[in-house]
Amino acid sequence: MFIIKLLIRNAFRHKLRTGLTIVGVAIAIVAFGLLRTLVDLWYAGVEASSASRLITRNSISLVFPLPISYKDRIRQVPGVRDVSWGNWFGGIYKEEKNFFPSFAVEPRSFLAMYPEYRVDPVELKSFLLDRKGAMVGAKTAERFGWKVGDQVMLRGTIFPGQWEFVIRGIYHGAAKSTDETQFFFHWDYLNEVMRRTVPRRADQAGYYIIELKKPDQAAEVSLAVDATFRNSLAETLTETERAFQMSFVSMTEAIVIAIQIVSYVVIVIIMVVAANTMAMTARERIPEYATLKTLGFGGLHIAGVIFGESLVIAMAGGVTGVILTFPAARWIETELSQFFPVFTVAPSTICMDLAAAFIVGAVAGIFPTWRGVTIRIAEGLRRVG
């Protein structure tokens, strides 16, 4: 207990300098934690993927559709429990900035495959019975002040025109990591409009979702589905939901790597700042260290005092940074929900924050510790006065 009190008193002997160093470490830890959380979010869709679902798309690109008739042939493939389908809609509410993920889906089979989307049974029934009905995530509903029964008009981008919907259900995520910003409506409604306006775009699905009877059959079912449509006008590429999500992540891999590099650079910069602070402290206390040696204290005791002081300052900044990370993450999730629908700081990120603070303190204390331990008594006492 005496040692701890000594370390704290030494650390705060120069309150302004120590305070500024702690603030600098805290800001660096907040930045590091938020950047690491952003990297985790990039892979959130991958981590949330189910092993029992496959995605089938056009083998050329996702932008090319597949005939809706494929659904019946996919159902006949051994190992397939059920099939659903949908299209990315890309609707905009009033202004360009009001963008959110919107999909035309076959609602019954889709919701049966995605139990992570939870909706009130009464609202679900209403949604299934209304061809113009829509189901929206709780965060998007809160963002625009929508409630059940409201009429909503979206401007189509991929499918041009003004599209009218009635909010019939608001879903919540089964877990905190579930995306609650999406907008789902009936694929039949989209198809009917396409038949009237652009017949050549009717009876087409952007992708198929396959539910497996057994997750370990993913490879053989994927091969069987693709073999079914080989040499057709629209060949398919079937992959696990995880691999499908990873294909989007890989497109932006350079951005992820850049974010990771920046997060480490932030730590290196604050490490240099902390090292400079500790070096200044060690230079000022050279006479004290020499006096301690004169009184019989060994190098281990002196090293403990200097190294411990460095760790106290760094860990104080680290703990402060961790505490500040949570309100910062909540602000991002609230104010930037259209870009970051889920911004949750993981326990692993907190561990990395504290580990980074510890490393900063350890590295910053190495040279001052060596300097204090190796100083000669005569040289140190010469500086007294």
C-alpha positions as CSV (number, residue, x, y, z in Angstrom):
1,M,0.0,0.0,0.0
2,F,2.9,2.3,0.8
3,I,4.5,1.7,-2.6
4,I,1.2,2.5,-4.4
5,K,0.8,5.8,-2.4
6,L,4.4,6.6,-3.3
7,L,3.8,6.0,-7.0
8,I,0.7,8.1,-7.1
9,R,2.3,11.0,-5.2
10,N,5.3,10.9,-7.5
11,A,3.1,10.7,-10.6
12,F,1.2,13.8,-9.6
13,R,4.1,15.8,-8.3
14,H,3.8,18.0,-11.4
15,K,0.0,18.0,-11.7
16,L,-0.3,20.0,-14.9
17,R,2.2,17.9,-16.8
18,T,0.8,14.7,-15.5
19,G,-2.8,15.8,-16.2
20,L,-2.0,16.7,-19.8
21,T,-0.2,13.4,-20.3
22,I,-3.2,11.5,-18.9
23,V,-5.5,13.5,-21.2
24,G,-3.3,12.7,-24.2
25,V,-3.3,9.0,-23.4
26,A,-7.1,9.0,-22.8
27,I,-7.7,10.7,-26.2
28,A,-5.4,8.2,-27.9
29,I,-7.2,5.3,-26.3
30,V,-10.6,6.6,-27.3
31,A,-9.5,7.0,-30.9
32,F,-7.9,3.6,-30.8
33,G,-11.0,2.0,-29.3
34,L,-13.4,3.7,-31.8
35,L,-11.1,2.7,-34.8
36,R,-10.9,-0.9,-33.6
37,T,-14.7,-0.9,-33.2
38,L,-15.1,0.4,-36.7
39,V,-12.9,-2.5,-38.0
40,D,-15.1,-5.0,-36.0
41,L,-18.2,-3.4,-37.6
42,W,-16.8,-4.0,-41.0
43,Y,-17.0,-7.8,-40.2
44,A,-20.2,-7.6,-38.2
45,G,-22.3,-9.0,-41.1
46,V,-19.8,-11.8,-41.5
47,E,-19.9,-12.7,-37.8
48,A,-23.7,-12.6,-37.8
49,S,-24.0,-15.0,-40.8
50,S,-25.8,-18.3,-40.3
51,A,-24.1,-21.6,-41.2
52,S,-27.5,-23.0,-42.4
53,R,-28.1,-20.4,-45.1
54,L,-26.7,-20.1,-48.6
55,I,-26.9,-17.2,-51.1
56,T,-27.3,-17.8,-54.8
57,R,-26.7,-15.0,-57.3
58,N,-25.8,-14.5,-60.9
59,S,-22.3,-15.9,-61.5
60,I,-21.3,-12.7,-63.5
61,S,-22.3,-10.2,-60.9
62,L,-24.9,-9.4,-58.2
63,V,-26.3,-6.6,-60.5
64,F,-27.5,-9.2,-63.0
65,P,-30.8,-10.8,-62.0
66,L,-31.9,-14.5,-62.1
67,P,-35.3,-15.8,-63.4
68,I,-37.9,-16.3,-60.7
69,S,-38.5,-19.8,-62.1
70,Y,-35.2,-20.9,-60.6
71,K,-36.9,-21.1,-57.1
72,D,-38.8,-24.4,-57.9
73,R,-35.7,-26.1,-59.3
74,I,-33.6,-25.0,-56.3
75,R,-36.2,-26.5,-54.0
76,Q,-35.7,-29.9,-55.6
77,V,-32.0,-30.0,-54.8
78,P,-31.3,-32.6,-52.1
79,G,-30.4,-31.0,-48.8
80,V,-32.5,-27.8,-49.4
81,R,-35.2,-27.1,-46.7
82,D,-36.7,-23.9,-48.1
83,V,-36.0,-21.1,-50.6
84,S,-36.6,-17.4,-50.4
85,W,-35.7,-14.6,-52.8
86,G,-35.5,-10.9,-53.0
87,N,-34.1,-7.7,-54.7
88,W,-32.1,-4.9,-53.5
89,F,-34.4,-1.9,-53.9
90,G,-32.3,1.2,-53.0
91,G,-35.1,3.5,-52.0
92,I,-34.7,7.1,-50.7
93,Y,-37.0,8.9,-48.3
94,K,-37.6,12.5,-49.4
95,E,-33.9,13.5,-49.6
96,E,-30.7,11.8,-50.8
97,K,-29.3,11.8,-47.3
98,N,-32.2,9.8,-46.0
99,F,-30.9,6.5,-47.3
100,F,-31.3,3.1,-45.6
101,P,-31.1,-0.5,-46.8
102,S,-34.4,-1.5,-48.5
103,F,-35.3,-4.9,-49.9
104,A,-38.2,-6.5,-51.8
105,V,-38.5,-10.0,-50.2
106,E,-40.8,-12.9,-50.2
107,P,-42.0,-12.3,-46.6
108,R,-43.2,-15.6,-45.3
109,S,-40.1,-17.7,-46.2
110,F,-37.7,-14.8,-45.6
111,L,-38.9,-14.1,-42.0
112,A,-38.9,-17.9,-41.3
113,M,-35.2,-18.0,-42.2
114,Y,-34.3,-15.0,-40.2
115,P,-35.5,-15.4,-36.6
116,E,-33.1,-12.6,-35.5
117,Y,-35.8,-10.2,-36.8
118,R,-38.5,-10.0,-34.1
119,V,-41.8,-8.4,-34.7
120,D,-45.1,-8.4,-32.9
121,P,-47.4,-11.3,-34.1
122,V,-50.3,-8.9,-34.8
123,E,-48.1,-6.6,-36.8
124,L,-46.5,-9.6,-38.6
125,K,-50.0,-10.8,-39.7
126,S,-50.9,-7.4,-40.9
127,F,-47.7,-7.1,-42.9
128,L,-48.2,-10.5,-44.6
129,L,-51.8,-9.6,-45.6
130,D,-51.1,-6.2,-47.1
131,R,-49.4,-6.2,-50.5
132,K,-48.2,-2.6,-50.0
133,G,-47.2,-3.3,-46.4
134,A,-43.7,-2.7,-45.2
135,M,-41.7,-3.8,-42.2
136,V,-39.0,-1.5,-40.9
137,G,-36.3,-1.7,-38.3
138,A,-36.8,0.1,-35.0
139,K,-33.9,2.5,-35.5
140,T,-35.1,3.7,-38.9
141,A,-38.6,4.0,-37.6
142,E,-37.3,6.1,-34.7
143,R,-35.1,8.2,-37.0
144,F,-38.0,9.3,-39.1
145,G,-40.7,9.2,-36.5
146,W,-42.6,6.4,-38.3
147,K,-45.2,4.3,-36.5
148,V,-47.5,1.4,-37.5
149,G,-50.1,2.6,-40.0
150,D,-48.1,5.5,-41.4
151,Q,-48.0,5.9,-45.2
152,V,-44.5,6.2,-46.6
153,M,-43.4,7.3,-50.0
154,L,-39.9,6.2,-51.3
155,R,-38.2,7.3,-54.4
156,G,-36.8,4.3,-56.3
157,T,-33.2,4.4,-57.6
158,I,-32.7,0.9,-59.1
159,F,-36.4,0.7,-59.8
160,P,-37.4,4.3,-60.7
161,G,-40.6,5.9,-59.6
162,Q,-42.5,6.9,-56.5
163,W,-43.4,3.9,-54.4
164,E,-46.1,4.0,-51.7
165,F,-45.9,1.8,-48.7
166,V,-47.8,1.4,-45.4
167,I,-45.8,0.6,-42.3
168,R,-47.4,-2.6,-41.0
169,G,-44.7,-3.7,-38.6
170,I,-41.6,-2.5,-36.7
171,Y,-39.0,-5.2,-36.0
172,H,-36.4,-5.4,-33.3
173,G,-33.2,-7.4,-33.3
174,A,-32.9,-10.5,-31.2
175,A,-29.3,-9.4,-30.3
176,K,-27.8,-5.9,-30.0
177,S,-25.6,-6.6,-33.0
178,T,-28.7,-7.1,-35.3
179,D,-29.2,-4.4,-37.9
180,E,-32.4,-2.5,-37.1
181,T,-32.1,0.0,-39.9
182,Q,-33.5,-2.1,-42.8
183,F,-36.8,-1.8,-44.7
184,F,-38.6,-4.8,-46.1
185,F,-41.6,-5.0,-48.4
186,H,-43.4,-7.6,-50.6
187,W,-41.5,-8.8,-53.7
188,D,-44.9,-9.4,-55.3
189,Y,-45.6,-5.7,-55.1
190,L,-42.4,-4.8,-56.9
191,N,-43.0,-7.5,-59.5
192,E,-46.6,-6.3,-60.3
193,V,-45.4,-2.7,-60.9
194,M,-42.6,-4.0,-63.1
195,R,-45.0,-6.0,-65.2
196,R,-47.1,-2.9,-65.8
197,T,-44.2,-0.4,-66.4
198,V,-41.1,-2.4,-67.5
199,P,-42.2,-5.9,-68.5
200,R,-38.6,-7.0,-69.3
201,R,-37.6,-6.5,-65.7
202,A,-40.5,-8.5,-64.3
203,D,-40.3,-12.1,-62.9
204,Q,-36.6,-11.7,-61.9
205,A,-34.9,-12.0,-58.5
206,G,-31.7,-10.4,-57.5
207,Y,-30.7,-13.3,-55.3
208,Y,-32.0,-16.5,-53.7
209,I,-31.6,-17.5,-50.0
210,I,-31.4,-21.2,-49.4
211,E,-32.1,-22.7,-46.0
212,L,-30.2,-26.0,-45.5
213,K,-31.5,-29.1,-43.7
214,K,-28.0,-29.6,-42.3
215,P,-25.3,-26.9,-42.1
216,D,-22.6,-29.5,-43.0
217,Q,-24.2,-30.0,-46.4
218,A,-23.3,-26.4,-47.5
219,A,-20.6,-27.5,-49.9
220,E,-22.4,-30.2,-51.7
221,V,-25.7,-28.3,-52.0
222,S,-23.8,-25.3,-53.4
223,L,-22.2,-27.4,-56.1
224,A,-25.5,-29.1,-56.9
225,V,-27.4,-25.8,-57.3
226,D,-24.7,-24.4,-59.6
227,A,-24.6,-27.6,-61.6
228,T,-28.4,-27.4,-62.1
229,F,-28.0,-24.1,-64.0
230,R,-24.7,-24.7,-65.7
231,N,-24.7,-23.7,-69.4
232,S,-28.0,-21.8,-68.9
233,L,-28.5,-18.1,-70.0
234,A,-28.1,-17.2,-66.3
235,E,-25.5,-19.4,-64.5
236,T,-25.4,-19.1,-60.8
237,L,-22.8,-18.8,-58.0
238,T,-23.9,-20.3,-54.7
239,E,-21.9,-19.7,-51.5
240,T,-22.4,-19.6,-47.8
241,E,-23.9,-16.5,-46.3
242,R,-20.6,-15.8,-44.6
243,A,-18.6,-16.0,-47.8
244,F,-21.2,-13.8,-49.5
245,Q,-20.7,-11.1,-46.8
246,M,-16.9,-11.5,-47.0
247,S,-17.1,-10.7,-50.7
248,F,-18.3,-7.2,-49.8
249,V,-15.7,-6.8,-47.1
250,S,-12.9,-7.8,-49.5
251,M,-13.9,-5.0,-51.9
252,T,-13.0,-2.5,-49.2
253,E,-10.1,-4.4,-47.7
254,A,-7.7,-1.5,-48.4
255,I,-9.9,0.8,-46.2
256,V,-9.9,-1.7,-43.4
257,I,-6.1,-2.1,-43.5
258,A,-5.7,1.7,-43.5
259,I,-8.0,2.1,-40.5
260,Q,-5.9,-0.6,-38.7
261,I,-2.7,1.2,-39.5
262,V,-4.0,4.5,-38.3
263,S,-5.1,2.9,-35.0
264,Y,-1.6,1.7,-34.3
265,V,0.0,5.0,-35.4
266,V,-2.2,6.8,-32.8
267,I,-0.7,4.5,-30.1
268,V,2.8,5.0,-31.3
269,I,2.4,8.8,-31.2
270,I,1.1,8.9,-27.7
271,M,3.9,6.4,-26.7
272,V,6.4,9.0,-27.8
273,V,4.6,11.7,-25.9
274,A,4.5,9.6,-22.7
275,A,8.2,8.6,-23.1
276,N,9.1,12.3,-23.3
277,T,7.2,13.0,-20.1
278,M,8.9,10.2,-18.3
279,A,12.3,11.3,-19.6
280,M,11.8,14.8,-18.3
281,T,10.7,13.4,-14.9
282,A,13.8,11.1,-14.7
283,R,16.1,14.0,-15.5
284,E,14.6,16.2,-12.8
285,R,14.9,13.4,-10.2
286,I,18.5,12.2,-10.9
287,P,19.7,13.7,-7.5
288,E,16.8,11.8,-5.7
289,Y,17.8,8.5,-7.2
290,A,21.5,9.1,-6.3
291,T,20.4,9.9,-2.7
292,L,18.3,6.7,-2.6
293,K,21.4,4.7,-3.7
294,T,23.4,6.4,-1.0
295,L,20.8,5.3,1.6
296,G,21.2,1.7,0.5
297,F,18.3,1.3,-1.9
298,G,19.2,-1.1,-4.7
299,G,18.6,-0.8,-8.4
300,L,15.5,-2.9,-8.2
301,H,13.8,-0.5,-5.8
302,I,14.6,2.5,-8.0
303,A,13.5,0.7,-11.1
304,G,10.2,-0.1,-9.5
305,V,9.6,3.5,-8.5
306,I,10.3,4.9,-12.0
307,F,8.7,2.1,-14.0
308,G,5.7,2.1,-11.7
309,E,5.2,5.8,-12.1
310,S,5.1,5.4,-15.9
311,L,2.5,2.6,-15.6
312,V,0.4,4.6,-13.2
313,I,0.2,7.6,-15.6
314,A,-0.4,5.4,-18.7
315,M,-3.1,3.2,-17.0
316,A,-4.8,6.3,-15.5
317,G,-5.1,7.6,-19.1
318,G,-6.1,4.2,-20.4
319,V,-8.9,3.7,-17.9
320,T,-10.2,7.3,-18.5
321,G,-10.1,6.6,-22.2
322,V,-12.1,3.3,-21.8
323,I,-14.7,5.1,-19.8
324,L,-15.0,7.9,-22.4
325,T,-15.2,5.4,-25.3
326,F,-18.8,4.3,-24.4
327,P,-20.5,7.7,-24.6
328,A,-18.5,8.4,-27.8
329,A,-19.8,5.1,-29.3
330,R,-23.4,5.9,-28.2
331,W,-23.1,9.3,-29.8
332,I,-21.9,7.8,-33.1
333,E,-24.6,5.1,-33.1
334,T,-27.3,7.8,-32.4
335,E,-26.1,10.6,-34.7
336,L,-24.7,8.5,-37.5
337,S,-27.1,5.6,-37.5
338,Q,-27.5,5.7,-41.3
339,F,-23.8,4.8,-41.6
340,F,-23.2,2.8,-38.4
341,P,-26.5,1.1,-37.5
342,V,-24.7,-0.9,-34.8
343,F,-21.7,0.7,-33.0
344,T,-21.1,-1.5,-30.0
345,V,-17.7,-1.6,-28.2
346,A,-16.8,-5.3,-27.8
347,P,-15.1,-6.6,-24.6
348,S,-12.1,-7.6,-26.7
349,T,-11.7,-4.0,-27.8
350,I,-11.7,-2.9,-24.1
351,C,-9.0,-5.5,-23.4
352,M,-7.0,-4.1,-26.4
353,D,-7.4,-0.6,-25.1
354,L,-6.0,-1.5,-21.6
355,A,-3.2,-3.6,-23.2
356,A,-2.3,-0.6,-25.4
357,A,-2.2,1.7,-22.4
358,F,0.0,-0.8,-20.5
359,I,2.4,-1.1,-23.5
360,V,2.6,2.7,-23.7
361,G,3.5,2.9,-20.0
362,A,6.0,0.1,-20.2
363,V,7.8,1.4,-23.3
364,A,7.8,5.0,-22.0
365,G,9.4,3.8,-18.8
366,I,12.2,1.7,-20.2
367,F,14.8,4.5,-20.9
368,P,14.1,6.6,-17.7
369,T,14.3,3.4,-15.7
370,W,17.6,2.4,-17.2
371,R,18.9,6.0,-16.7
372,G,17.9,6.0,-13.0
373,V,19.3,2.6,-12.3
374,T,22.7,3.1,-14.0
375,I,23.3,6.7,-12.7
376,R,26.5,6.9,-10.6
377,I,26.1,8.3,-7.1
378,A,28.7,10.9,-7.5
379,E,27.3,12.1,-10.8
380,G,23.8,12.3,-9.4
381,L,24.8,14.1,-6.2
382,R,26.8,16.7,-8.3
383,R,23.4,18.0,-9.5
384,V,22.0,18.7,-6.1
385,G,21.4,22.4,-5.7
